Amino acid sequence: MTCACSLPLQELSCQKRFGIKRKSLGSVGSESTPTDLVLLRSPRPKQPWPACLGKENQEARFVLARRSRRRRRSGSGVSWDHLPDELLLRICGCLPLPDLLRVSAVCRRWRRLALDESLWVSVDLEGLTQTDPALRLVLRTGVQRLRCPRAFVEELDLSEPGRLQLVDLDLSGSVVSPSALRSVVCRCSRLRRLSLEALPLSDDVLSCLAQNPDLLQLNLGGCSGFSAAALATMLDSCRRLEQLNISWCSFSRNHVQNLVEKLSPSVTHLNLSGYRDSLALDDVKVLVDRCPDLQTLDLSDSTLLTADSFLVLKRLKKLLHLSLSRCYHIHLAALCDLGKAIPSLRFLDVFGLVQDGQLAALQDDSPRLAINARPFSAVARPTPAGAAQPDRTMWGRGCRLKVRF
């Protein structure tokens, strides 16, 4: 009979199960005991696996791990978490403004992508009721073209340091305090087109505007609250101005004199209307000598001007559009020869000077002139006035992100 110490553990268990009498282990020529046999015949104990580090561990051994059931189920489709940032940016670029704001509230990653400056190049906030938080958010994104007319801004706290990236800014007709306006303008140094029509200003605001030497178009029509010295300082710094609308600003004689003396010779379109008792013939002479390349000139409501100013204006060889509306000291007879005195002239506005019955006779005397064809001035204005349909462009270009009405 086979010795029990040489049998495997499976046969030992079978002998015990079927009543096979085992031979006494004492007769075996070995010092092993049954306990020692169990230890010798048992499999080696399991060694703990090292911690996994991605697909490899510290001992360079591959470890198979069971994924969670939820992870395995989602693996059959496409997960948003697996999409690269570049693709998500392209998707966010197709979203309108309200949806883009909702996306920014999903998680930190989506907020970072939704507020990327490449998506916020041009923004139109017209029609927004709560302008303060939206304006603060938009300015932080690095927006370059911002349209926000007729807005109501109480306080604007811009605690983040650094310059704004604004190039075009339209705040026409808004209700903005000079302090809030200064907090925006003082951070701008790249402005090229700016409209602050009908806003109360201050000397500090004009000092901040002087930090934008590349300014091309400036609309300050109907503004007030700044001195003649601040106006001269700003004009002396903005040497690249091409269009300036500074009408109806309640200027004194010092304001007008500083304006015509400091105006950049590069100006080609100028709206200087609304100075009934401030603009005189001597100021027009200085203006013509200062800006000989004027193409559009609006001197409406300058009641001190007479027909003698035509002798000065005919020196403008490039003048195309002249507005003399409500200059009541200019007679109809002098207007008949204006087309011959200024050969380059194509548009003439004389609202309030010529009655409807006399308009046809004046048109016959000047057949190449379009008389009273442009009732609204477009000098430096971001949006053309008097449009038949609402126009939400800004200096001829629309904004990608806009508020829906």
Salt bridges, closest charged atoms under 4 A:
GLU59 OE1 - ARG61 NH1 3.66
ASP85 OD1 - ARG109 NH2 2.70
ASP85 OD2 - ARG112 NH2 3.37
ASP99 OD1 - ARG102 NH1 2.59
ASP124 OD2 - ARG147 NH1 3.01
ASP124 OD2 - ARG392 NE 2.97
GLU126 OE1 - ARG147 NH1 2.44
GLU126 OE2 - ARG150 NH2 2.54
GLU126 OE1 - ARG392 NE 3.80
GLU160 OE2 - ARG140 NE 3.00
ASP168 OD2 - ARG145 NE 3.19
ASP168 OD1 - ARG193 NE 3.03
GLU197 OE2 - ARG381 NH2 3.14
ASP214 OD1 - ARG240 NH1 3.14
ASP236 OD1 - ARG239 NH1 3.79
ASP283 OD2 - ARG253 NH1 2.43
ASP289 OD1 - ARG315 NH2 2.14
ASP293 OD1 - LYS318 NZ 3.52
ASP301 OD1 - ARG326 NE 2.82
ASP349 OD2 - HIS321 NE2 2.77
